[in-house]
Amino acid sequence: MITIYIMAFLRFILIFSLVIYILRMITVFIFRRYVKKVQKQFEQQQTYNQHQNSKEGDILIQKPSQSKKRGFEDKGEYIDYEEIK
């Protein structure tokens, strides 16, 4: 009697494991496909924007964005000191 329950439990564990494994494989496949689709759309949008902004024969110079100047303006007042021996 107990062996029937053990066999049924083992069968349930096996079937459950297989279902989880198959679902995992399917979700990985779908996720990779979705990421590739989004990446392709992004690349198409970037190439469209580049072609739309420039005409044939134009030279495009891209300057880096101006970052904050590093200096004493944000850090406060500089105080000169002397060492005491």
C-alpha positions, -999 to 999 in steps of 0.1 A, spaced: 0 0 0 28 24 9 47 16 -23 18 27 -44 18 61 -27 56 64 -30 54 55 -68 26 81 -73 46 107 -54 78 99 -75 57 101 -107 43 135 -96 78 148 -88 91 136 -122 62 151 -142 63 184 -122 101 187 -128 97 181 -165 69 207 -168 90 233 -149 120 225 -171 100 228 -203 84 261 -192 118 275 -183 132 266 -218 101 282 -234 104 315 -214 142 317 -221 135 313 -258 107 339 -258 128 364 -237 158 361 -261 135 367 -291 119 397 -274 153 412 -266 165 408 -302 133 424 -315 137 454 -292 174 457 -301 166 457 -338 139 484 -333 164 505 -314 191 502 -341 165 510 -368 155 541 -349 191 552 -344 199 548 -381 167 567 -391 176 596 -367 211 598 -381 199 598 -417 171 623 -410 194 649 -394 222 648 -420 220 652 -457 244 636 -482 277 653 -483 273 671 -450 299 669 -423 287 662 -388 309 673 -359 297 660 -325 310 679 -295 310 664 -261 284 678 -237 298 705 -214 302 691 -180 305 712 -149 339 729 -145 359 714 -117 374 739 -94 370 757 -61 336 773 -70 316 744 -56 340 733 -29 341 765 -9 368 790 -1 405 780 -2 424 789 30 462 789 29 477 775 61 511 774 77 525 745 96 533 750 133 564 731 145 
